Amino acid sequence: MRSKIVALLAMAILATGCSSKSTEPGPAPLPAFDAEIRLQKQWTRSVGAGQGDTYNMLVPVVYGDEILAADVRGRVQSIDRFSGKVNWRQNLDEPVSGGVGVGFGLILLGTLNGEVIALDVADGSERWRSQVLSEVLSPPAINGDIVLVQTQDDRLVALDMDTGAQRWSLDNSPAVLTLRGTSAPLLTNQLAIAGLSSGRVVAVETQRGLPIWEQRVAIPQGRSELERVVDIDGEMLLSGSTLYVVTYQGRVAALDVQSGRVLWQRDASSHVGLSQGYGSVYVSQADGAVLGIDERSTTILWSNDGLARRELSAPAVLSSYLAVGDRDGYLHFLSQVDGRFVARERIDRAGVRVRPVVEGDWLYAFGNDGKLVALTIDSGD
């Protein structure tokens, strides 16, 4: 019953631009602007059914000279990231809901049936499967020793990287109502870090799962359970010794990764995450505004509300620009300096829900219907 409530809550929030009011206006019309950069589409490839009908957040990942992507039906592809040529395909025949994690020669995927599947990055052959009891809705993380999994009910599970055998498990109390999804856990050699549906961040040591610190980023407020939802669903960002995190209906904050101490915080609301560059933190807010925040003074440097209610993806930094996807499948490019629009490209008419992936001068956008597009900025040469 609880999973049904979670799914209904997610659909209700996202269908109304993250508002509980059915009278919420529709998405803002596309703003007009003079394009300042030209985009070059290098290749396009179909990756099965993409995100499917449920609110999945399957994000491709770059690994060396290949990009790895999976669809909701368990079809996994390795694609040469420069040419778009398919290196190999694998069909798992499982409903994939968490992915893609990669590292140390393994591709890691989570399923709605509570399984974690490890494939060999060289050819897609299966290395092991492990049951973790509850749905896995975010990419597993790997550090060369363990695979860290976060389940829908906020449980953290550490699996042996070579065999998939469970090393340890840590239960956390989930919120009464949550958005459908979880933040992707982070791993260092010493720390396993997770953002929870309660608005808290926890850090445990990797060998035995013993707690190191816990920090509350957002405090639930409001009369209804819907108003009190403060999930950490978007990707956290670890930059040096600073951990950046944003909650839904709560705050964006910078934490010291060793102690959990709050370095700064300010009000914000996002269920997709943030990015960082040029000394700033960038947030795609639930209402469609994109913020540029000075990471030292916490001053809002600029705010672009031209994409109101367009259900934005998390931002990605490409050169001196930001790229965000929207519900209608457009990829919008903004200047990091002042947030002005500089370019726009349509990727997939079904929408672009997940954060674009950037590697060097290349950007990869994965549409909801499974279209994977590689873009670069046209230098004009």
Secondary structure, DSSP 8 states (H G I E B T S, - for coil): -HHHHHHHHHHHHHHTTS-S-TT-------------S-EEEEEEEE-TTTT-SS------EEETTEEEEE-TTSEEEEEETTT--EEEEEE--S-EEEEEEEETTEEEEEETTSEEEEEETTT--EEEEEE-SS-B-S--EE-SSEEEEEBTTS-EEEEETTT--EEEEE-----SS--S-----EE-SSEEEEE-TTSEEEEEETTT--EEEEEE-----SSSTTTT-----SB-EEETTEEEEE-TTEEEEEEETTT--EEEEEEE--SSBEEEETTEEEEE-TTS-EEEEETTT--EEEEE-TTTTS-----EEETTEEEEE-TTSEEEEEETTT--EEEEEE--TT---S--EEETTEEEEE-TTSEEEEEEE----
